[in-house]
C-alpha cells in the first residue's frame, strides 16, 4: 500500500514539474523580448565555440559599439513599426545629418550648434515623411523608399562624391565619442534611450496610442486616438534617432563618405523583427529590439573572427531575419491556440 502511495506521489510531482516547464516555455513564447533574448544567447554561444577570440574584451567592445550605434537607429524604426508604418530612408537620413555637421563647421558654425541643426534637419525630414503618408494615405514603404533615394542624392550633391573631413578632437564631439575603459559612450546613450522609450511605451498614454494605432487604426480613431498626429510624431522620432546615430558615427570617424549609412535601414528593420516586432504593427518591445540589434552585431563580429568572407554577412543576417519572422508567426499561432 505504501509503495503504491509513493508511486502516485512521485507521479504527481513529475506531472507538476512537467506542467511548470510547459507553462514557463509557453510564457517565453508569449513574450517577444524573451524570444529575442534566447536568439541572442544562442548566437553568443555559437560564436563562442566557432570563432576564436569571440570571448575577448576586444570582441565585446566591437559588437557592443556596433550594437549601440545600430540600436539607437533601430529604436525609432521599432516604435514606427509598432505604429504600423515603415521608414526605409533612415540610412540616408543618417548619412545626410552626419554630413551636415562637418560641412557647417567648415563654414564657421559652432560645432554644438551644427549638431543641433543636424538633429533638427532630421526631425523636419521625419515630419515631411509623416505628413505625406497621413495626408495622402500613400504606403509609407513607397514614400520613404523615395526618401531613401532623394536624400542620398542630396548627400552626393553636397559632397560631389568626395569624403568630408571631420575634426574628431573637437571637445563638444566627446558627448558622442568619449571612451570609458575601452567602451564607447554610445552604450550609455543606448541604455538611456532604451529606458526612456521603454517607459514611454509601457507607462504613458502616448505609448497606448502607439499600440492602438498599429493594432487597429480604425478602432483607434473611433475611441479618440489622434492617429495622424501619432504617426507624424513617430516618423519624426525615427528620423531624430537616425540623426543621433549619425552624430555618433560622425564623431567616431575622421571623415564622412557619401555612402555613410547605406543599408542601415535594412539592418534596423531586421533587428526590430528579431526583437519581436510584427510587420503588421501593434506589437513589439524596446527590450526585444535591443536583443535584436545585439544579435546582428554579434553575427557581424563573429563572422569576421571566424574568417568568413564579408559577403556572407548579409546572407547570414537575411537568413536570421526569415527565421525570426517564422518564429514570430508560429509562436503567435501557438499562443492563440492555447
Steps between C-alpha positions, in 0.01 A plus 500: 500500500777743596686418178187583300463835679867578442468426129189721475679779687804474271276502193317807632827685559623413150172620350519830689864545397418438133205740525727771644751448219222517240355819650846659518565413134158634401567824688832535319326454165242763595768763573679641193790635706558156653510338156743768382717445808513127430605564139777733621617238750509228233702723265740588784554134594545399136774753427662434837571152366575560131667846503839526668524811714125563516510489881773764518444854628598639159226299328246614761600863441452452126153346503375721783609813311327376186193408702488842668511702179269263315276479805438873517399493134282192548317652798311743282439236234356266764254757637392591148444133413291457815298795372441313175738686265847458345786739433754388240669841490675486839836397352498798265382731780787371715747578222355845430487618862847362571628689194335832585694546826856506356378705201350762732811501718716558190282807429553647846202363696575399861516117527230485770260708292589294194396181681172658611433604141581147381251343742244770414533425129437133582181594687379711208563217254305262724213750525495535121478122451230471766289779351521352150397155628211620719357753255525291182460154658786388277686191625784606729718237337479685167521851644812425702654298216478821301651680800785249511595582142432874523700570816786280378503712186520812715802353679677440169408850381648656815821298491554457128570137583805582713581444868436783746758527783392504865707643786440223753699694764230766530411503876121516456509188283604299805139474617463246219855364466646476852654165594486360856705189571511420130122524457330776300268750670243401238418208732387750762288677239339172396431394859342834585287507188386138550386584854335827395315366198417175680325701771334715234350191337404317817396776741353791305185581307709565191639146523146363504420716199797355311382141555141592416606681182696199378256237620173637362512860377128516411398398851765732646344798316153409629619502862669838461864414424661772282637244254639748246686702763637183659638382166660837422666504843628145445646593161671799664631286785635244252688768305636655821633161609665466159656844546633406845651182356654719231653726767656196666653374178609848392693561824660153496650521151738753345282548192150452362462327166196543271384142563498534879195316638428303183316178589445611861122507448488128422715410800275713722185327373673163546583586861141609563357178352745282694392697806139392447347791307223396263506625142125570532557728799348505847765286669863533603726595790796730546687232698441245224642748251813535716549123487435503127764760422746323730438180304575671167819657643623168643440330165712762323791482747474121535519444125805727478677314781409167340668630182182465298504720184323831552243441227344225714392757761187618317412140408525393864304797633237440231465137605466603866232752398294233322533264797396780737189573294406130494553473877278804559227362273492150646539614861201730450299202372604289797400776743165544323436125509558488876 
